[in-house]
Amino acid sequence: MLLPYAKPPPGDADHALLPPRSVPARSRTGEGFYMVRLLKSALVLFIGLHALFYALQNIANIDAAHGALAYVLSGADHAAYPATMFFKTGNPLLAWAALAVVLAGELAVAFFGIKGGWDLFAARSGTAEEFHAAKRSGVIAAGLALLVWFGFFMSFGAAFFQMWQTPLGTGSMEGAFMYAMASAITMLFVSATDD
């Protein structure tokens, strides 16, 4: 028995019995939607490049980076709040350990950001589910960036060691705030929707 079907529009009789053809995500959603995917890919890549540039500049200026951390950890020149409930240290080994943690964090952000940007670019024409799954490394990069710049610099540096009291510390704290916020906004923009 034949099932009834709607009469095809005039001139379209040849296509009425063909199965619907697969339409790539870009065509199905429009060029603007595709552009948003490219923007998300680029922003995640920039999180990685940003961290990579800082890590490489810190390595190129390793003695100055160590000196800056030693200065912050020592509590030198803290006139506004000279006392602390915690500790200050002039131990150069602790400054090297802190620098190693910062560099490891920056390099981890760089790795996941660059990988995340590539993963999103590679999935740009995929389904919503495929593109959403490709966000994993990018979200890890943005989360690690928040950990490095909010956690290390703002929580430990600015609050614990009160680096806001010196021009060197204030510059680092303000920079860390900008980097943390840029990473947070990028993470929200990238992960707010499936695409």
N, C-alpha and C positions, 0 to 999 in steps of 0.2 A: 504494500500500500504506500502511496506517495503522500508525503506530508504537505499540507498547503503552505505556501509562502507568499509573501507580498510581491506584487508585480514590480519589477525593477523600473526605474525611471527610463523614459525614452532615451535610446542611444546607449544604454548601459547594460543591455541584455547579456552581452558576452561576459560581463564581470560578476553577474548575480550569483553564479554557482561556485566561484573561486573563493577559497578561504581568505580571510583578511591577511594582508601582507604585514610582515614585521616592520615596524617603523622605529628607526633609531631614536634614542632619548632626545637627541638634539632637535630633530624635526618635530617630535611629539610635544616638546615643551617650548620651543622657540629659541631664537638666538639670544635674547636677553637672559633667559634661564641658563643657557650654556655659558654666557659671560660671567654670571655669578659664580659658577663652578670654577672658572679660570681665576677669578679674583680670590676665591677661597684658597686655591692652590698657591697663588703668588704670596698671599699674606702669611700662610704657614711657612713657605720657603723663606720669607724675610725674617721670621722669628729665628729660624736656624742660622741664616747668614749673619744676622745681628749678633747672636751669641758667638758664632765662629770668629767674627771680626774682633770682638772683645777678648776672646781667649787668645787669639794670635797676637794681639797688641800687648796683652799682659805677659805673654811669653817673651815677646821681643824686648819688653821693659821689665824683666823679671826682678831685678834688684829694686827698681822703683816701686813695683807692685808690692814686694815684700816690705819695703820701708813704709809704704802707706798703711799696710795692715798692722805693722809693728807700732806705728804711731797711734792708730786708733785703739789697739788693744792696751796700750800703756796708759791711756787716759791723760796724756800730756796736754797742757794748755786748756784744761777744762776749768774755766773760771766761774761760769754761771752755776753749775752744779758740780762742785769739786769732789763731793763724797759719793759713794756708791753703796748700794745694798748687796752688791755682788762682788766682783773682783776686777782688778786691773793687773796687767802683767807686762813686764818688759822682756820676757823670755823669747828670743828670736825663733826658737824651735816651734813654739805655739803659733807664731806668725807664719812660719813656713807651712805648718799643718793647715792653718786657715786658708792660706793661698792655694794649697793643693785641693782643698774641698771646693773652693770657688772655681778653680780651673776645671775640676772634674764636672762640676755642675754646668758650667758654660759649654764644655765639650759635649756633654750629654744632650743639652738643649739643641746644640748645633746638629748633632747626629739625627735626633728625632725630628727636628724641624725640616731639615733638608730631605730626609726620607719621607716625611709626611707630605711635603709639597709635591714630591715626585709621585707618591701614591695617589694623591688627589688628581694630579694632572693625568696620570695613566687611566684613572676611572672616570674622567670627565664625560665620556659618552655612554657610560653604563647606566644601569637602572638606579632608581633612588636607593635601593637596598645596597647595591654594589658601591655607590658613591659614599653612602653613610658608613659602610664598613671600612672604607679607605681613610676615614678621618682618624683612626686610632692613633697613629704615630704623631699626627699633628696636635691632637688633644694632649697627648703625653708631653710633647714639646712645650706647649703653652703652660701646662701644669708644672713642669720642671722649671720653666722660666719664672713662674710665680714663686716657686720654692726658693730659687736662687736670689731673685731681686727683692721679693717681699720678705721671705723667710730669713735669708742670711743677712742681707744688707739692712733692711728696714727693722726687722725684729731684733736681731742680735746686734748689728752695728749701731743703728740709731737708738734703739730702746735700751738694750742691755749695756752696751759700751758708751752710750750717749755721744756718738760721733757728731751729732748736730751742733755741738758747741764750738767746732773749729771750721774754718773755711774749707779745708780739705775734706772733712767729714760731711759738711753740708752739701758740697758738690756731689759727693758720692751718693748721699741719701736722696737728693733731688733727682739725680739720674736714675737711680734704682726705682724710684716711684714712677717715672715716665716709662721705663721698660716694663715694669710689672703691669701697669695699666694698659699699655699697648698689647701685651700678651693676653691679658684678661679679656679685653674687648675683642681681640681676634678670636679667642676661644669661644666666646659667646656667639659671634657672627658665624663661625664655621659650624658649630654644633647645634645651633638653635633649630634648624630644620633638617630634614632628611637630605635635602640637596643643598 
